[in-house]
Amino acid sequence: MKYRVFVDGNAGTTGLQIGERLSRRNDVELLTIRDELRKDVDERRRLINEADVVFLCLPDDAARESVSLVSNPRTIVIDASTAHRTLPEWTYGLPELSEAQRDRISRSKRIAVPGCHATGFVLLVRPLVDAGFISPDYPLACHSVTGYSGGGHKLIDAYRSGQGAGTGMEAARHYALSLQHKHLPEMRLHGGLSRTPLFTPIIGNFERGMAVAIPLHVDTLAKKTDLAGIQSIYTARYGLSRFVKVMPLGEASLPEAGYFDPTACNGTNRAEIFVYGNESQALLICRLDNLGKGASGAALQCMNIALGLDEGLGL
């Protein structure tokens, strides 16, 4: 059996990645739209309702419009935009969120793919909240270093050409300086928090990869613990996970020369959890590919689950 799949927004970074991965699978028939009809509502409606699975790789308003075109009750919609990630009628597409989340995805027709920063943040925070080590109102801070590919074609072209992305582009640069990044609502909700974290994203002069980091004073946690105790929480949550790996504690996970590489998971659907620090302070880091587990890989993982297929098919 071949599943019919339509990628609405196949010219964008995430859409291209999804299309490329699906093109290598023999269980998928990709429905395509002619370039001149990409904004034709009637043609998009036809393809959306012919598909078993529709991926939305669009700006938020366009994604909402596409959802409004769905009339086939069997069509599974997997949205990579920000539009639906905090809505109760949509399932958050992070299978590792909780023990029950994979089952929720398997029964859902409306799945919202997490944001890349949010993926790393939630993977780090939610187990500690669930275990009672971090209270929901804890004043968390987070910084995330990411490659420029998450900024879309215009920013990618500017970095590749070496011009047009502003001054200082050869260095890492903070952005979202008003502290209102669009991933914050899902980070708070799906992290199990009642207080919005202080989140600082940083863009680097590299194409893809990211490291999401959270510093903690160990003595401010709700339960007494140490680095090994924190790591044990992650091992209990992710020890059997296919795509989330808890890295060894201590010397075995220290990077060469002491500099952490945010690109080491590139080209995979893997996320890696690290616990660094000392007796009084901890640094939690989640490393992932912002175009893999942070976007297209996560979307395809959700599709596999929703269709009852092997979760890692094509990944």
C-alpha positions as CSV (number, residue, x, y, z in Angstrom):
1,M,0.0,0.0,0.0
2,K,1.2,3.5,-0.9
3,Y,0.2,6.5,1.3
4,R,-0.6,9.6,-0.6
5,V,1.2,12.6,0.8
6,F,1.0,16.3,0.0
7,V,3.5,18.9,1.2
8,D,1.8,22.3,1.2
9,G,4.7,24.7,1.2
10,N,7.2,22.3,-0.5
11,A,9.6,25.2,-1.5
12,G,10.5,26.2,2.0
13,T,13.4,24.8,4.0
14,T,11.4,22.3,6.0
15,G,9.2,21.3,3.0
16,L,12.2,20.6,0.9
17,Q,13.7,18.4,3.6
18,I,10.4,16.5,4.0
19,G,10.0,16.0,0.3
20,E,13.6,14.8,-0.2
21,R,13.2,12.2,2.6
22,L,9.8,11.0,1.3
23,S,11.1,10.7,-2.3
24,R,13.4,7.9,-1.1
25,R,10.5,5.8,0.3
26,N,8.7,3.2,-1.7
27,D,5.6,3.3,0.5
28,V,4.7,6.9,-0.4
29,E,3.1,8.6,-3.4
30,L,4.0,12.3,-3.4
31,L,1.2,14.5,-4.7
32,T,2.7,17.6,-6.3
33,I,1.3,21.0,-7.3
34,R,2.5,23.0,-10.3
35,D,4.5,26.1,-9.4
36,E,1.9,28.4,-11.0
37,L,-0.8,26.9,-8.8
38,R,0.9,27.0,-5.5
39,K,-1.4,29.8,-4.3
40,D,-4.5,28.5,-6.1
41,V,-6.9,27.7,-3.3
42,D,-9.0,25.2,-5.3
43,E,-6.0,23.2,-6.4
44,R,-4.6,23.1,-2.9
45,R,-8.0,22.0,-1.6
46,R,-8.2,19.2,-4.1
47,L,-4.7,17.9,-3.2
48,I,-5.2,18.3,0.5
49,N,-8.3,16.2,0.5
50,E,-6.9,13.5,-1.8
51,A,-4.0,13.0,0.6
52,D,-3.7,10.5,3.5
53,V,-1.2,12.9,5.1
54,V,-0.7,16.6,4.5
55,F,2.4,18.4,5.8
56,L,2.0,22.2,6.3
57,C,5.3,24.0,5.8
58,L,3.9,27.5,5.7
59,P,3.7,30.8,7.6
60,D,1.1,30.7,10.4
61,D,-1.8,32.4,8.6
62,A,-1.3,30.3,5.5
63,A,-1.3,27.1,7.7
64,R,-4.6,28.1,9.2
65,E,-6.0,28.7,5.8
66,S,-4.9,25.2,4.7
67,V,-6.5,23.6,7.7
68,S,-9.8,25.3,6.8
69,L,-9.7,23.6,3.4
70,V,-9.7,20.1,4.9
71,S,-13.0,18.3,4.4
72,N,-11.8,14.6,4.2
73,P,-12.2,13.2,7.7
74,R,-9.4,10.6,7.0
75,T,-6.7,13.2,6.2
76,I,-4.0,13.5,8.8
77,V,-2.6,17.1,9.0
78,I,0.9,17.6,10.3
79,D,1.7,21.3,10.8
80,A,5.2,22.5,11.0
81,S,4.2,26.1,11.7
82,T,3.7,27.8,15.1
83,A,-0.1,28.2,14.5
84,H,-1.4,25.2,16.4
85,R,1.2,24.1,18.9
86,T,-0.7,25.3,22.0
87,L,-4.3,24.5,21.0
88,P,-6.0,21.7,23.0
89,E,-7.6,20.2,19.9
90,W,-4.1,19.6,18.3
91,T,-1.6,17.0,19.5
92,Y,1.9,18.2,20.2
93,G,4.2,16.2,18.0
94,L,6.9,15.3,20.5
95,P,6.5,11.5,21.1
96,E,9.0,11.7,24.0
97,L,7.0,14.3,25.9
98,S,5.4,11.7,28.2
99,E,4.5,8.0,28.3
100,A,1.1,8.7,26.8
101,Q,2.2,11.1,24.0
102,R,3.1,8.5,21.4
103,D,-0.4,7.0,21.8
104,R,-2.0,10.4,21.5
105,I,-0.1,11.0,18.2
106,S,-1.1,7.6,16.9
107,R,-4.8,8.5,17.3
108,S,-4.7,12.1,16.1
109,K,-5.6,13.7,12.8
110,R,-4.2,17.1,13.8
111,I,-0.5,17.1,14.9
112,A,1.6,20.2,15.5
113,V,5.3,19.7,15.0
114,P,7.3,21.3,17.9
115,G,9.6,24.3,17.2
116,C,13.3,23.5,17.2
117,H,14.3,25.6,20.3
118,A,11.2,24.3,22.0
119,T,12.1,20.7,21.3
120,G,15.4,21.0,23.2
121,F,13.9,23.0,26.0
122,V,11.0,20.7,26.6
123,L,13.1,17.6,26.5
124,L,15.3,19.1,29.2
125,V,12.6,20.6,31.4
126,R,9.6,18.4,31.4
127,P,11.1,15.3,33.1
128,L,12.4,17.5,35.9
129,V,9.0,19.2,36.4
130,D,7.2,15.8,36.3
131,A,9.6,14.4,38.9
132,G,9.1,17.4,41.2
133,F,12.7,18.8,40.9
134,I,11.6,22.0,39.2
135,S,8.4,23.7,40.3
136,P,6.1,25.0,37.6
137,D,6.8,28.6,38.7
138,Y,10.6,28.2,38.8
139,P,12.3,31.2,37.1
140,L,14.1,29.3,34.3
141,A,16.6,30.9,32.0
142,C,17.6,29.3,28.7
143,H,19.9,30.2,25.8
144,S,20.0,28.4,22.5
145,V,22.7,28.5,19.8
146,T,21.4,27.7,16.4
147,G,22.5,27.6,12.8
148,Y,21.1,30.1,10.3
149,S,19.0,27.6,8.3
150,G,16.1,28.1,10.7
151,G,15.7,31.6,9.4
152,G,14.4,30.6,6.0
153,H,15.6,31.2,2.4
154,K,16.3,34.9,2.7
155,L,18.6,34.5,5.7
156,I,20.2,31.4,4.3
157,D,21.0,33.2,1.1
158,A,22.4,36.2,3.0
159,Y,24.8,34.0,5.1
160,R,25.9,32.0,2.1
161,S,26.6,35.1,0.1
162,G,28.3,36.8,3.0
163,Q,26.1,39.9,2.8
164,G,22.7,41.1,3.6
165,A,22.3,39.6,7.0
166,G,23.4,42.7,8.9
167,T,26.7,43.7,10.4
168,G,28.7,41.3,12.6
169,M,27.3,38.2,10.8
170,E,30.7,36.5,11.1
171,A,30.1,36.2,14.8
172,A,27.4,34.7,16.9
173,R,24.5,37.1,17.4
174,H,21.7,37.3,19.9
175,Y,18.2,38.0,18.5
176,A,14.6,38.2,19.7
177,L,15.9,40.8,22.1
178,S,12.4,41.8,23.3
179,L,12.3,38.3,25.0
180,Q,9.2,37.4,23.1
181,H,10.3,34.6,20.8
182,K,7.5,32.8,19.1
183,H,8.4,29.4,20.7
184,L,7.9,30.7,24.2
185,P,4.2,29.7,24.5
186,E,4.8,26.1,23.7
187,M,8.0,26.0,25.8
188,R,5.9,27.1,28.8
189,L,2.9,24.9,28.1
190,H,4.6,21.7,27.2
191,G,7.4,22.2,29.6
192,G,4.8,22.1,32.4
193,L,5.5,25.6,33.6
194,S,3.3,28.3,34.9
195,R,6.0,31.0,34.5
196,T,7.4,32.0,31.1
197,P,11.1,31.2,30.9
198,L,13.6,33.9,30.1
199,F,14.8,32.7,26.7
200,T,17.7,34.0,24.6
201,P,18.3,32.6,21.1
202,I,21.6,33.1,19.4
203,I,22.3,32.6,15.7
204,G,25.7,31.4,14.6
205,N,27.6,31.5,11.3
206,F,26.9,27.8,10.5
207,E,24.1,26.3,8.6
208,R,22.4,23.8,10.8
209,G,22.6,22.3,14.3
210,M,21.8,23.7,17.7
211,A,22.5,23.5,21.4
212,V,19.8,24.4,23.9
213,A,21.2,25.1,27.3
214,I,19.7,25.7,30.7
215,P,21.8,26.7,33.8
216,L,20.6,25.8,37.3
217,H,21.7,26.4,40.9
218,V,21.3,23.0,42.3
219,D,20.4,24.3,45.8
220,T,17.3,26.1,44.3
221,L,15.6,22.9,43.1
222,A,12.6,21.6,44.9
223,K,14.3,18.4,45.9
224,K,17.8,17.8,47.0
225,T,19.9,16.3,44.3
226,D,23.3,16.4,42.4
227,L,24.4,16.0,38.8
228,A,24.0,12.2,39.0
229,G,20.5,12.6,40.3
230,I,19.5,14.9,37.5
231,Q,21.0,12.6,34.9
232,S,19.1,9.7,36.5
233,I,15.8,11.5,35.9
234,Y,16.7,11.7,32.2
235,T,17.8,8.1,32.0
236,A,14.5,7.0,33.5
237,R,12.5,9.1,31.0
238,Y,14.6,8.5,27.9
239,G,16.6,5.3,28.5
240,L,14.5,3.3,26.1
241,S,13.9,6.1,23.6
242,R,14.9,5.6,20.0
243,F,15.8,9.1,19.2
244,V,16.7,10.8,22.5
245,K,20.0,9.7,24.0
246,V,21.2,10.5,27.5
247,M,25.0,11.0,27.3
248,P,27.4,9.8,30.0
249,L,28.1,12.0,33.0
250,G,31.4,13.6,33.6
251,E,34.7,13.2,31.6
252,A,33.2,10.8,29.0
253,S,31.0,13.6,27.6
254,L,33.4,16.5,27.9
255,P,34.0,18.0,24.4
256,E,37.5,18.0,22.9
257,A,39.4,21.1,24.1
258,G,36.4,22.1,26.1
259,Y,34.3,23.6,23.3
260,F,30.8,22.1,22.8
261,D,29.9,21.3,19.1
262,P,26.3,22.1,18.3
263,T,26.5,20.4,14.9
264,A,27.3,16.8,16.0
265,C,23.7,15.6,15.5
266,N,23.4,17.1,12.0
267,G,21.7,14.8,9.4
268,T,20.0,12.7,12.1
269,N,16.7,12.7,14.0
270,R,18.7,12.3,17.2
271,A,18.6,14.6,20.3
272,E,21.3,14.2,22.9
273,I,21.0,15.2,26.6
274,F,24.1,16.3,28.5
275,V,24.5,17.2,32.2
276,Y,27.6,19.2,33.1
277,G,28.6,21.3,36.1
278,N,29.8,20.9,39.7
279,E,28.5,20.4,43.2
280,S,26.6,23.7,43.3
281,Q,25.7,24.4,39.6
282,A,24.4,22.4,36.7
283,L,24.4,23.1,32.9
284,L,21.8,21.1,31.0
285,I,22.3,20.9,27.2
286,C,20.2,19.3,24.5
287,R,21.9,19.0,21.1
288,L,19.9,18.4,17.9
289,D,19.7,19.2,14.2
290,N,17.3,22.1,13.9
291,L,16.2,20.7,10.5
292,G,16.1,17.1,11.8
293,K,14.6,16.4,15.2
294,G,13.8,20.1,15.2
295,A,11.7,20.1,12.0
296,S,11.5,17.6,9.1
297,G,12.7,14.6,11.1
298,A,10.1,15.2,13.8
299,A,7.4,15.7,11.2
300,L,8.2,12.3,9.6
301,Q,8.5,10.6,12.9
302,C,4.9,11.8,13.7
303,M,3.7,10.6,10.3
304,N,5.1,7.1,10.9
305,I,3.4,6.9,14.3
306,A,0.1,8.2,13.0
307,L,0.1,5.7,10.2
308,G,1.0,2.8,12.5
309,L,4.4,2.3,10.8
310,D,7.8,1.7,12.2
311,E,8.6,5.0,14.0
312,G,12.1,5.2,12.5
313,L,11.1,4.5,8.9
314,G,13.1,6.8,6.6
315,L,14.9,8.4,9.5
